[in-house]
């Protein structure tokens, strides 16, 4: 008997900020050439733009030093033309560099988004169920949006601001080191405001994301259970729960706004102190004859030009913190998926011999549940046989079916398919009870199971599964299904398409979880016939929604509270006059005479 580690309950994991930075650097390094060219273009644009203050200072000195006869007009015009030229060239290079940077970052983000989506759809079902569907949804929507906004708007601004600040400080030092030192009086205030913000904002924004996910989960659960909520008249309870979780999220968002406002206030104080000190120092140096009026003017202009970049740099930290939180949550998903692989829904091997299925002492408990869904279950399904799982709701039927399919792992015990269980996922095809019509044409919906299927093979699968008769008249392989412009299909017809996909995949083992649950009176017989065709010639495990499916099976397993209560053929179980016989009697108008067959 083996024991398999389980994914802990609660939200999906989150990477550390350091891990997020390393992963970002790794992904950007894949575009090292583009990144180098982009940086050079931005640096050139910033350098050209920062020649404007010295030109203005020289222009001031030229005008101030003119004699009574007048100024040197040719020299003034030349300086003016140079100012216009550097402004145009600097703006063009900055714009080009920004566009190049946005393109580079968006390409990197697109690759990350695809990796996160691929990782999420391959995570074990119990991992997603334990975290709640809203956790995944919030990561691939809100977190991706936060990163995308930072990549498109903040990062180009941030890069330009960093280059501008560095070159401006260098320009101030060249003009006069004393003026540069005077401007540094603002640094302690900026450092203090930034340190306080960074120390608290990551925690606050992380809490906001988590609380928003909790609120979304409440909405999702209420929508899914709307009929039950109405039946028990518990709307007020669920509305109160939603209001409570919404209030928690809003309060934490308010904390974040207050934190940002205090941060911005500190930056404004720093700017006021810095400019005041520069102007006072320039006045004193000018009065002492240590600098010219043009130099003092250029220094004030240099520092004033720092207001925008410094403000952009520091105020962008708010968006960067949000994006960093989102990035850590996304990378947490990709890192989780990078752990040792879990058997997933890979395409089954077509045409292989039907394998036997062995379930040995299997127990399983859902995260957070008070009692096990399965408790020491043992059964054997011969190769090519059809076994039906029956029992009341919550008896463990669907749980056992998913463990056999490999989409979950038992806490204790073992499930093996065939002599070599290492490639179970390639031999198994799972049809869940959830009906879903994929966007696209009829052919698109079918070739999910067999991408290389020919039109003749598609038509044959539709005919043998009964889907051809269930589809609306005139439906062809190119007919668009569902959506505002597509042909609508009822749930029973969608289940027919699921059976047709099984025939196209042709797996040696198929697990069907209530495959006809959504059928109405008009399609019930048609779906039952299609189910018989699907299970023929392969090992089949059926969670039987209707007892006639159990009657037709080679073997029946009745589950009760996660344990095997009865098993055997239909006739044998009727002869026992136990739970199955009682179910059958309640299901049919008149009991069928018990006889072995």
Steps between C-alpha positions, in 0.01 A plus 500: 500500500637839402435849625516800266566855619204730470485865404421704813165674525472874444599743225751407234860579597663838445864548404728732694584845355861385455382198301280729290793730424720206400230361272444844342873538436513152349215570263638839394841341444341292225473831307845628592571655159172692482544614860850639428389694192193635681710619795746676269220681316343615828840609634568700184160671518551595863853627440390718207206643698723591796715727287215755512574652848866579419390656169244709686767602752733604219215696342442683832871581530504626139207733558622613845850567374392707202618860496283803448534466125291183510535124500670274252185406310670235288626322811157520668329361187752220484439406863123515443523275195711253696238498778225416250717233336595323823138509617378336176778242484470417871122461476528278192762271657307482828179411317676235290672350803173492693325318215784250476491439876122449505525250215778310674320484834165407345664210313654383828167538680316311227734203547445514878121517456507192276720312746267584789193391306666174397613439856153568642319259268750224582479535878336210684126540546525470879752786507264736320202387706689555825599854402162601359437585136504874572867481603599378153264744327634799693857407407445464126284815487573764766866411550574481129321834454711662773822377339381600153422855613839530667672362191321735259490822702729487800811321379582735208442798732709340771789422265499851356479651848795298628716604205391863533577513872844348453602731216346808666698445818811461288414826321453681832837377621666625181342845541609534861539223763367734769170537315479122462560453873231759579247296303578189705325649805180340373644145500448418872133596479453296182684204650287504815169527309601225257626265771175527694294444186693196377502342844120504526357508148597146397307357794200728445472430127544128556214509751283692251554234232420220743188669635377576149543131413302404812223738399495357148482147636190594700333628184594189301369265768175695529445491122571127482268424789230753414222242483595349836525845656151587378365165614627549856426874491852577618552804276546729798777284642694500171448872449632563849805283429563687175462837675743393774767389254445809284542724803827330590630556148390864492654574842832355388481693173444815706813417698689483171367838385599662830846348474542637146375848597754524785771387260411766240487768771853416608622530141347846462671619819832370367456686170425828682807467722728412208395787273510752785854394589617515136360852455650622827840349422498640147417846634786489751752373243386757245526779759853384583593491131568126514256416220340685214129571471479247217657229716260570787208499256614174342534340845147608598367371167684171543352447845156610387522246220560238767152560645328311222739199480534469879125529542450240228762274651360503849130516420552207263602294801130473583425332166824303515406358839162395362668342199758328721224348711329381184827361365569303819151348479543403134845353548364309799273317255776425248735383777230270637444349158876453459504253789507124423229438240156384599312267264299729279245484221749425222369345178442128557679236297258390229447135417681353804365188672239574771690495831373366833448748786601421856398712800674387820409641843440850369401781738456866411391810691438838343690791652299650784246213509406343832464145368664304218337484158644149457598258776705186427344427161617190313370372167619344176377569146609242239634628172216575256231487771250772587453586868225731624540703820168572672395649831344803658634850447821540700570127514838543324411391146648798316802508730583137426449557127743794499763305692474220245535756220813640665373854562544453874731309733385289794609575855560130555491196279567468131322513165668319210396466137653205319837348576681836460321785675767757417315607185144481631409844368586392145262206525208675671231737374278680752156640422382713792142580597552869422371580152698755303476615142834629377505809284539437129358270237367149539829370356694705756299341783573150372866528400592592857513124553664414167670796327586297188153347453369504143151626405390139449618407849314797649181401319533138614549603864194726483290220353612225739460718812153612391615863492416529129131448579510724807652799319263759346410434138748646254797494740829435319862474609545872428195610700592739781358380831394704803570865567293796381542411132518121517248218496374436854513143634321355801700322770397155379642568154822631652530168689457325164800693369700387805420136411603564139837629624550173690452304176750726320759464777439122514654451847549153652348631828216750527361649820155658466363706789121516454528528120123523444402714800386792283292296256131571471224255406556567128873418502521249786469187285733646239766578761466155656558338159804724448634405842478128412702565184761704688562231764515211255847346460670699776526500877231735628419653837161674511359712778141399430247780513227263384472145628440351155866583434591290802271219385689479170845501666712187554554589865333739744660662806267662752673761718369624831681772700823437313500121544409210273164380635408250227641382170414247233282465191158659475324168549722400791442826685125471449512151651669638812197720565732765648566868431531460123177302479326774697638765265387302197154448641466873567632580153275267299121466510518125551799300620676282247513130587841407632690247294862443418610566146 
